[in-house]
């Protein structure tokens, strides 16, 4: 029986990756860097989870420079602030069906959690900018990337969410949009429903419990119950 839903954030709750990309580019310019991440390049960079990690990979693989020569932490902090401004201004609405799914699940007493590679301020900004609510008023447990040693596809963030809920993996359903997210959920023993985002639609989702084109297909718990009747 499903007792909790655990959601990824970027690409899952909202198509936030484009806002992240633009925030990175704005911040690079503010730091006097001539870096510019196109959509195609950013799609490739998303194979590496974590913004700081992405910058280090870009510096090393694409520019051939020592990542240690770049003030990655400072840039990322400024980028997080810029991203928060954009999200609070409405740059990334929730994906169709998500608001209804969250509301119906809460009405039915379903427990809700987040397991994300992004950091807590980004989760807070998204909830405030889309629902006008604090993240803690939507999700009982928030496991974020800055709380664990290893990011997705490692299972750490999902294991942290499960620990916070006090539930077994078999009692929860994960929601993801990327192959790395799916692998993370699977490694934690979770069944995972995937709804690909623009940046991840070409990913390999082998092993997903279900794949949907839109969350409108599962906008209520009745639809999930029908899909996972044996869960």
C-alpha positions in Angstrom: 0.0 0.0 0.0 1.3 3.4 -0.9 1.5 5.7 2.1 3.8 8.5 0.8 4.7 10.2 -2.4 8.3 11.4 -2.8 9.0 14.0 -5.4 12.1 15.2 -7.3 12.0 18.9 -7.9 13.8 20.2 -10.9 12.0 19.0 -14.1 9.5 17.0 -12.0 7.5 19.6 -10.0 8.2 22.3 -12.5 10.2 22.8 -15.7 12.9 24.7 -13.7 15.9 23.7 -15.7 15.6 26.6 -18.2 15.4 29.0 -15.3 18.5 27.4 -13.8 20.3 27.8 -17.2 19.4 31.5 -17.5 20.4 32.1 -13.9 23.8 30.5 -14.5 24.4 32.7 -17.6 23.3 35.8 -15.7 25.7 35.0 -12.9 28.6 34.1 -15.2 28.3 37.6 -16.7 28.1 39.2 -13.3 31.4 37.5 -12.4 33.0 38.7 -15.6 33.2 35.2 -17.1 32.7 34.7 -20.9 30.9 31.4 -20.2 27.5 30.9 -21.9 25.5 27.7 -21.6 23.2 27.1 -24.6 20.2 24.8 -24.2 22.0 21.9 -26.1 25.1 22.3 -23.9 23.0 22.5 -20.8 21.2 19.3 -21.7 24.6 17.5 -21.8 25.8 19.2 -18.6 22.6 17.9 -16.8 24.1 14.4 -17.0 26.1 15.6 -14.1 24.0 16.3 -11.1 24.6 19.4 -8.9 25.3 22.9 -10.1 28.7 23.2 -8.5 29.6 19.8 -10.0 28.4 21.0 -13.4 30.6 24.0 -13.3 33.6 22.0 -12.5 32.9 19.5 -15.3 32.5 22.4 -17.7 35.7 24.1 -16.7 37.7 20.8 -17.0 36.1 19.1 -20.0 35.0 22.1 -22.2 37.5 24.8 -21.3 40.5 22.7 -20.3 41.1 24.7 -17.1 41.7 23.7 -13.5 38.2 23.8 -11.8 40.1 24.9 -8.7 41.0 28.2 -10.3 37.3 29.1 -10.5 35.4 30.4 -7.5 32.7 27.8 -7.9 31.1 28.1 -4.5 30.8 31.9 -4.8 29.4 31.7 -8.2 26.9 29.0 -7.2 25.7 31.0 -4.2 25.1 34.1 -6.4 23.4 31.9 -9.0 21.1 30.4 -6.3 20.1 34.0 -5.3 19.4 34.9 -8.9 17.4 31.7 -9.5 15.3 32.5 -6.4 14.5 35.9 -7.7 13.4 34.4 -11.1 11.3 31.7 -9.5 9.6 34.1 -7.1 8.7 36.2 -10.1 6.9 33.2 -11.7 9.6 32.0 -14.1 8.7 28.3 -13.6 5.0 27.4 -13.0 4.2 23.9 -11.7 3.9 21.3 -14.4 0.2 20.6 -15.4 -1.4 18.2 -13.0 1.1 18.6 -10.2 -1.0 21.0 -8.1 -4.0 18.8 -8.3 -2.0 15.7 -7.4 -0.5 17.4 -4.4 -3.8 18.7 -3.2 -5.7 15.4 -3.7 -3.0 13.4 -2.0 -3.0 15.8 1.0 -6.8 15.6 1.2 -6.6 11.9 1.4 -4.0 11.9 4.1 -1.1 10.8 1.9 2.3 11.8 3.3 4.4 14.0 0.9 8.1 14.4 0.7 10.9 15.8 -1.5 14.1 14.0 -2.6 16.1 16.4 -4.7 19.6 17.2 -5.8 18.9 20.9 -5.6 19.3 22.9 -2.4 16.7 23.8 0.2 16.5 27.5 -0.8 15.5 26.5 -4.3 12.7 24.3 -3.0 11.5 27.1 -0.8 11.5 29.6 -3.7 9.6 27.2 -6.0 6.8 26.6 -3.5 6.5 30.2 -2.6 6.6 31.3 -6.3 4.0 28.7 -7.4 1.7 27.9 -4.5 2.4 30.9 -2.2 3.3 28.4 0.6 6.3 27.6 2.6 7.9 24.2 1.5 7.3 22.8 5.0 3.6 23.5 4.6 3.5 21.3 1.5 6.0 18.6 2.3 6.4 16.8 5.6 10.1 15.8 4.7 12.5 17.6 2.5 15.7 15.8 1.6 17.9 18.1 -0.5 21.2 17.7 -2.2 23.1 19.8 0.3 22.2 17.4 3.0 23.8 14.2 1.7 27.3 13.1 0.8 26.5 11.8 -2.7 24.0 13.2 -5.2 21.8 11.3 -7.7 22.2 8.7 -9.2 23.4 7.7 -5.7 20.4 6.7 -3.5 21.4 8.9 -0.6 18.8 11.6 -0.9 16.0 9.1 -1.2 17.3 7.1 1.8 17.3 10.4 3.7 13.7 11.0 2.8 12.7 7.5 3.8 14.4 7.9 7.1 12.6 11.1 7.7 9.3 9.5 6.9 10.0 6.4 8.9 8.7 4.3 6.1 9.9 1.4 4.0 10.7 1.9 0.3 7.8 -0.5 -0.6 5.4 2.0 1.1 6.4 4.9 -1.1 6.3 6.0 -4.7 8.9 8.2 -6.3 8.3 10.8 -9.0 11.1 11.7 -11.4 11.9 13.2 -14.8 15.4 12.0 -15.5 17.4 8.8 -15.8 19.7 9.8 -13.0 16.7 10.4 -10.8 15.2 7.1 -11.7 18.5 5.3 -10.9 18.6 7.0 -7.6 15.1 6.0 -6.7 15.7 2.4 -7.9 18.9 2.2 -5.8 16.9 3.1 -2.7 14.4 0.3 -3.5 11.6 2.6 -4.7 9.1 2.2 -7.5 9.3 5.2 -9.6 6.8 7.0 -11.9 8.6 9.0 -14.6 7.2 12.1 -16.5 10.1 13.3 -18.7 10.8 17.0 -18.9 12.0 18.9 -22.0 15.6 18.4 -21.0 15.3 14.7 -20.3 12.9 13.3 -22.9 15.7 11.4 -24.6 16.8 9.7 -21.4 16.6 5.9 -20.9 13.9 5.1 -18.4 14.2 1.3 -18.4 12.8 -0.1 -15.2 10.4 2.8 -14.4 7.2 1.5 -12.8 5.3 3.8 -15.2 6.0 6.5 -17.7 3.5 9.3 -18.4 3.6 12.3 -20.8 1.9 14.6 -18.4 0.9 14.6 -14.7 -2.6 15.4 -15.8 -2.8 11.6 -16.3 -2.3 11.1 -12.6 -3.8 14.4 -11.3 -5.6 12.5 -8.5 -4.9 9.6 -6.2 -7.6 7.5 -7.9 -5.4 7.4 -11.0 -2.4 6.3 -9.0 -4.3 3.7 -7.1 -5.4 2.2 -10.5 -1.8 2.2 -11.8 -0.3 0.8 -8.7 -3.1 -1.4 -7.3 -0.6 -4.0 -6.2 1.8 -1.5 -4.5 
